[in-house]
Amino acid sequence: MLPRLIGRIIVLIMIATVVGLSLLKISRDRKNGVKCSGCPYSKTCGANTTCSDNSQFTTHNSQLKTL
């Protein structure tokens, strides 16, 4: 019984750590003016408020249009 409880506590701590660190990264990115945290073109993206997949492929990767 005790090993199961310890295992569940460890898993919950790991999940809480991952969620906490991701929220910390998002808040730091927002302070630095990044519109989309996961977008590599976040500071130069053509989208006004949110990044969309179409905007980055049409403005930065014109060779992908021919595919």
Beta strands, then each sheet from edge to edge (+ up, - down):
end
